[in-house]
């Protein structure tokens, strides 16, 4: 499906192909929401690729993020003055990346999911190194090597699972779910530990997060947005699917423990680093680590937590995309990634400044935005599960991160314009439109939660009762 | 017969711990690929022909010939000969290797006692391969060694999948192989870039990005 767009790589067709594929994704997502059946894949492929509720949910998020990134890319092309060949290679890599992410979402077979998660690593590595700087090379190497090792360990986990599920003799999720109780519990736990570490590396969860700030800060901004807003979700989706097996085998206490510990570790790490951060793109990367930690904590709290985590995934992806795209604009104005070099953003370019502030408010969870709702539900889930004392550290870390981000963002936005740096600002429509649209979507969802979304969230959460 | 081969593959790992010439690593890698091929040939009972052909291409073609040859050309082109002084000296690494082997055999013994159908020796040796290549990645500094050890890790995982009789669908197998191949290819590209950009190619030069 996404592969269709790959055939086009002619210079003139760049924009058209990027546009058509992003439009295609959004159309498919919206059609699925209204239960329209589209012409589907051939039979032998549709065994391996299917839409389900969770898949649709993540697919929608990805389509939105990619739509925003597409519009912003037009600005990026213009601003960086790329020759047509480089532009074509950017589009080609991006479509490959997108196709592999689609593969992860639609995969119905555990090992197939693995294949596509590894493929996302390989395709996105090329995008991170797109600007060919020395520091980008270092970041890419760390990213591709650490993630490959991690994903290799996840494959060990998959093999261990297939040892433990000898009598099932199939790694299709449907079979594993239906006969979860027949899997040898010891081997299931063992395999979960490996898969957890493997996919956790890809998510950038605390002890194994080292590559994340580097890669996210060195990639071109539209790519960072895609990495943070869509790619992290893919590995998370993999973990949700595996967690489903454990829940059905009644071993969720084991996995919940792992999720809880690593979730809190991520909160600690991100709140420690975010306080004295010097680079605003790295700040956003640490915020991603924090939010992944929140997702993990949500996962560990049963179905209500799952419900909250799902809302949080959505809200985080959209706000983080908006933040990264805006950061690209700031980088373009000030030509520096250091927080100290940026001040008076509101005077310099008011719209960027306001987008920067509002997106930040969205990600730290100010009331009209859905992040507030998800965090509130997680607190409630803590209460329901009888771990109410954990609410205190949860709030504390939340507060530290909010303080750290707020300090940096306000410092950058207010104050006097940094002297001697007055250049012409490109007020291109493409540089603002995606963020505005994403924020409006977030606001609408935060104020008036659509019933279809509640339906689908309920169905997802029911799997983790 | 396959026991002998398993012991041989374990010994290659010990050899890797002891040597410091990079070319020796590559040759060991090729040897491991070839042993894996022999193991598959011995193992043939009634698996279908398509599978056998595919597995032979994977082990004999890709793991024994293509990837080692590819890595060897890179090494010769960049004139890398020896591993620099590792973090942990040769003697202590060997000692640690022995501990890893003991752990592997304990794991095999334990796996045989849980009531699942696996081949204990395969399981144990593959655990040894996986853990020791992870250890080598941590303890060695050259980036090319890291790539080689990643391949050994993959060999270990392949061996682990041999210890299970469960069949994984063909399409998935092809996907796994493709990923591996593209992965190594990319590693090589970035490795070449790193040697161009930096004077030296060990991980100590990659410390620019930090907080």
Interface residues (C-beta under 8 A of the other chain):
Chain A: X48 X109 X111 X112 X114 X115 X116 X118 X119 X122 X125 X126 X129 X134 X135 X137 X138 X139 X140 X141 X142 X144 X145 X148 X149 X152 X155 X156 X159 X162 X163 X164 X166 X169 X171 X184 X186 X187 X213 X214 X217 X218 X273 X277 X278 X282
Chain B: X114 X115 X116 X117 X118 X130 X134 X137 X143 X146 X150 X153 X154 X157 X160 X161 X163 X164 X166 X167 X168 X169 X171 X172 X175 X176 X178 X179 X182 X183 X186 X187 X190 X193 X194 X197 X206 X208 X209 X211
